[in-house]
Amino acid sequence: MTGVAGAATILVGLLGVALLVALVAERIRVPSAVALVAFGAGTAAIYPMALPFHFGDALLFIFLPPLIFEAAWSIDPAALRRTALRIALLAVPGVVLVAGTIGGGIALSGQLPLASAIVLGAIVSATDPVAVIALFRRLHVPVDLLTIVEGESIANDGVAIVLYALALAFATGGAAGSLTAASVHAVVAIVGGVAVGVACAFVVAFVIGSTRSGPLEIAATVVLAFLAYLGADALQCSGVFATAAAGIALRGFAHIAPVTDNADDVDTFWSAIAFIVNAMVFLATGLVLQIVRIAHHPLLVAVAILAAVLSRVVLAGLVIRPATWRITVVFAGMRGGLSLALALALPQSLPLRDEIVDAVFGVVLFTLIVQGVALEPVLRRLGFQSGSGGPSLSS
């Protein structure tokens, strides 16, 4: 069997296992993401195995574009307009606040010097609520609350990646002038990414408008997801913001002109793609996690987890009302594949790299497993029930 055939066999095998674990999780009413991470981590602890792809590169350039596009495409435009301010507060100053709080708390505890602690804070500043979105929909969580959680996760991925670059510049001895220039570049990268995404969406909308073929329309959206991401990245702009802007803009164009005659087919396709990609990402996340490493620095891991949870509580308390929504946003603040990818991408020469990676492993494992398992009972206790709209905004 050739190398390519072997890698393909492993990849298909991983997908098959992921789908089987997700099916079992659905039967026993456990979030599939939680089950996949737990299964992958348990498997890796017993029988470590190498993935047929580099986790960080695959996540950033293969898995992330379709996940971001599907989330942006599926967001309710009216709900997005109503919640835009809260999403912006959570995703921009909120990410900076969380990263600073985590980094500062770890530095004050004496577990890491400030520069390394800030890098750790930036890595775990972005949330990954994919594990809870399906649960939200099953329990009929209000659309505005769902939009806040999903919209924040889209935007804070992009902000966290930019913040990660700034933190690395600081940790590797960036001077004040270079940091200032990097900050300006970060703003340009975000704005430029949005501009690239909207421009790509306009072109693809024109192409889609000239056909009535469902398969061609679906193919065009796939091209758009990667065209926006890779195009923005080539221009040193934010691929995450580009793809998110492309998905939102294309849906927005559909309300102005007949962009697609097969929107339901497009929705079904992207729902299936998101399910498959998420299953692969969460299984791979579990396989990459090395549980034994968490025991190397237990106090650092404990402080990092505590700082991550408390910073989320503070942020939700500042931005979200009412109390039931605030608690939901706190429990939805899980960390996942992006945090792992950023941690594993740290330069080998970075001081205290191993300690940072170990702490990230601990935060990801705790937030995905503990918060993931607790979320449904918490939501039901708050009044979110299947077939109901849950607590109202005025509650």
Buried (B, 14 or more C-beta within 10 A) or exposed (E): EEEEEEBEEBBEEBBEBBBEBBEEBEEEEBBBBBBBBBBBBBBBEEEEEEBBBEBBEBBBBBBBBBBBBBBBBBBBEEBBEBBEEBBBBBBBBBBBBBBBBBBBBBBEBEBBEBBBBBBBBBBBBBBBBBBBBBBBEBBBBBBBBBBBBBBBBBBBBBBBBBBBBBBBBBBEEBEEEEEEEBEEBBEEBBEBBBBBBBBBBEBBBEBBBEBEEBEEBBBBBBBBBBBBBBBBBEBEBBBBBBBBBBBBBBBBBBEEEEBBBBBEBBEEBBEEBBBBBBBBBBBBBBBBBBBEBBEBBEEBBBBBBBBBBBBBBBBBEEBBEEEBBBBBBBBBBBBBBBBBBBBBBBEEEBBBBEBBBBBBBBBBBBBBBBBBBEBBEBBEEBBBEEEEEBBEEEE
